[in-house]
Amino acid sequence: MSLCSEISLHSVPLWNSRARSVYNDGDQYSVLLYPELLLSPLNKSLVIKAFHSSDVVSVGEYKIKARLSSTLQSIFDKFGDITSDSKLKSLSTRTYHLETLAEVVLELKSTPLHRLSESRASEILAIVKDIETAKIRVSWLRSVLEEVVEATRFIKRRDTVAGEKEACERGLLLAKQDMELSLKKLADKEKEMREFRERLMKTTGKLGSLEMKRSCLDKRLVFLGSKVEKFQGQSVFMDIL
């Protein structure tokens, strides 16, 4: 059964005389177009389609697309009837805004931050602000979206900084490894120098001892030489007989 009787030209507020109805009893869908909303982020144009009864379920007084019903019900359960203060008198118009809100929530729930562009986040925020102008209470979502938009502005910078930090960490690790190797080489050199100094001191001591010994030997040699020099090359008994 079609919902055309619920979504009619008379059930939607006439923003101005340019509102047009495109309706055909033989069509599967009945469509209402509002050209004055062409510049609204809600959509390029406000299009309200009537679905077969099997495509919609009731959430309170609203007949909502089945795939959006659980999301809208969760919103009502947590925040109450957010349309209770709305200035929109048309049930179908409020329904459209609620379905748009549910669509937005579903998209946000299924999209990781790194896949949400800044432009899309800003567009969603504009949609929610438009819904809020109709006195539908969505400040709970708007405040979160304002943070999300800001986050999307900085996520690329964060990734760039994270990449720079990773490169810095690699450089730091290599520098530490190089320093450890240099310190090890220095320790080996210092050990080698200590061993060299020890050998030098031993050699210097040995050299001093040998010089002293040589000096003593020279003196003894001179002394002994003086005792035997006059007998060198001659017979011992030459001067005796």
JORADA-V875236 format. One record per residue. N is the residue number from 1. RES is the residue in one letter. PHI is phi as a letter, one per 30 degrees, with the letter a starting at -180 (none if undefined). NEAR is the number of other ideal C-beta (glycine too) atoms within 8 Angstrom. Layout:
N|RES|PHI|NEAR ; N|RES|PHI|NEAR
//
This chain:
1|M|none|4 ; 2|S|d|7 ; 3|L|c|11 ; 4|C|e|10 ; 5|S|d|6 ; 6|E|d|10 ; 7|I|c|12 ; 8|S|b|9 ; 9|L|e|8 ; 10|H|d|4 ; 11|S|c|9 ; 12|V|c|14 ; 13|P|d|7 ; 14|L|d|6 ; 15|W|d|7 ; 16|N|a|6 ; 17|S|d|4 ; 18|R|d|6 ; 19|A|d|14 ; 20|R|b|6 ; 21|S|c|8 ; 22|V|c|7 ; 23|Y|b|10 ; 24|N|b|6 ; 25|D|e|5 ; 26|G|d|3 ; 27|D|d|7 ; 28|Q|d|3 ; 29|Y|c|7 ; 30|S|c|11 ; 31|V|b|9 ; 32|L|c|14 ; 33|L|c|11 ; 34|Y|b|10 ; 35|P|d|9 ; 36|E|d|8 ; 37|L|c|11 ; 38|L|e|7 ; 39|L|c|3 ; 40|S|d|8 ; 41|P|d|7 ; 42|L|d|9 ; 43|N|a|9 ; 44|K|d|3 ; 45|S|a|9 ; 46|L|d|11 ; 47|V|c|8 ; 48|I|c|10 ; 49|K|c|7 ; 50|A|c|10 ; 51|F|c|9 ; 52|H|d|7 ; 53|S|e|7 ; 54|S|d|4 ; 55|D|c|7 ; 56|V|b|11 ; 57|V|b|7 ; 58|S|c|8 ; 59|V|b|10 ; 60|G|i|6 ; 61|E|d|4 ; 62|Y|c|11 ; 63|K|c|8 ; 64|I|c|15 ; 65|K|e|9 ; 66|A|e|8 ; 67|R|d|4 ; 68|L|c|12 ; 69|S|d|11 ; 70|S|d|6 ; 71|T|d|10 ; 72|L|d|15 ; 73|Q|d|9 ; 74|S|d|8 ; 75|I|d|12 ; 76|F|d|12 ; 77|D|d|5 ; 78|K|d|5 ; 79|F|c|7 ; 80|G|i|5 ; 81|D|d|6 ; 82|I|d|10 ; 83|T|c|11 ; 84|S|d|7 ; 85|D|c|5 ; 86|S|d|9 ; 87|K|d|5 ; 88|L|d|12 ; 89|K|d|4 ; 90|S|d|9 ; 91|L|d|9 ; 92|S|d|11 ; 93|T|d|10 ; 94|R|d|14 ; 95|T|e|11 ; 96|Y|e|10 ; 97|H|d|13 ; 98|L|d|14 ; 99|E|d|12 ; 100|T|d|12 ; 101|L|d|15 ; 102|A|d|13 ; 103|E|e|9 ; 104|V|d|12 ; 105|V|d|11 ; 106|L|d|10 ; 107|E|d|9 ; 108|L|d|11 ; 109|K|d|6 ; 110|S|c|5 ; 111|T|c|8 ; 112|P|d|5 ; 113|L|e|9 ; 114|H|d|5 ; 115|R|c|5 ; 116|L|c|11 ; 117|S|d|6 ; 118|E|d|8 ; 119|S|d|6 ; 120|R|d|8 ; 121|A|d|13 ; 122|S|d|9 ; 123|E|d|9 ; 124|I|d|12 ; 125|L|d|13 ; 126|A|d|9 ; 127|I|d|12 ; 128|V|d|14 ; 129|K|d|9 ; 130|D|d|11 ; 131|I|d|13 ; 132|E|d|12 ; 133|T|d|6 ; 134|A|d|11 ; 135|K|i|9 ; 136|I|c|14 ; 137|R|d|11 ; 138|V|b|11 ; 139|S|d|7 ; 140|W|d|8 ; 141|L|d|11 ; 142|R|d|12 ; 143|S|d|8 ; 144|V|d|8 ; 145|L|d|13 ; 146|E|d|9 ; 147|E|d|8 ; 148|V|d|13 ; 149|V|e|12 ; 150|E|d|8 ; 151|A|d|9 ; 152|T|d|12 ; 153|R|d|8 ; 154|F|c|8 ; 155|I|d|10 ; 156|K|d|6 ; 157|R|d|8 ; 158|R|d|8 ; 159|D|d|8 ; 160|T|d|8 ; 161|V|d|8 ; 162|A|d|8 ; 163|G|d|8 ; 164|E|d|8 ; 165|K|d|8 ; 166|E|d|8 ; 167|A|d|8 ; 168|C|d|8 ; 169|E|d|8 ; 170|R|d|8 ; 171|G|d|8 ; 172|L|d|8 ; 173|L|d|8 ; 174|L|d|8 ; 175|A|d|8 ; 176|K|d|8 ; 177|Q|d|8 ; 178|D|d|8 ; 179|M|d|8 ; 180|E|d|8 ; 181|L|d|8 ; 182|S|d|8 ; 183|L|d|8 ; 184|K|d|8 ; 185|K|d|8 ; 186|L|d|8 ; 187|A|d|8 ; 188|D|d|8 ; 189|K|d|8 ; 190|E|d|8 ; 191|K|d|8 ; 192|E|d|8 ; 193|M|d|8 ; 194|R|d|8 ; 195|E|d|8 ; 196|F|d|8 ; 197|R|d|8 ; 198|E|d|8 ; 199|R|d|8 ; 200|L|d|8 ; 201|M|d|8 ; 202|K|d|8 ; 203|T|d|8 ; 204|T|d|8 ; 205|G|d|8 ; 206|K|d|8 ; 207|L|d|8 ; 208|G|d|8 ; 209|S|d|8 ; 210|L|d|8 ; 211|E|d|8 ; 212|M|d|8 ; 213|K|d|8 ; 214|R|d|8 ; 215|S|d|8 ; 216|C|d|8 ; 217|L|d|8 ; 218|D|d|8 ; 219|K|d|8 ; 220|R|d|8 ; 221|L|d|8 ; 222|V|d|8 ; 223|F|d|8 ; 224|L|d|8 ; 225|G|d|8 ; 226|S|d|7 ; 227|K|d|6 ; 228|V|c|8 ; 229|E|d|7 ; 230|K|d|5 ; 231|F|c|6 ; 232|Q|d|6 ; 233|G|i|2 ; 234|Q|b|7 ; 235|S|d|4 ; 236|V|d|6 ; 237|F|c|6 ; 238|M|d|6 ; 239|D|d|3 ; 240|I|d|5 ; 241|L|c|2
//
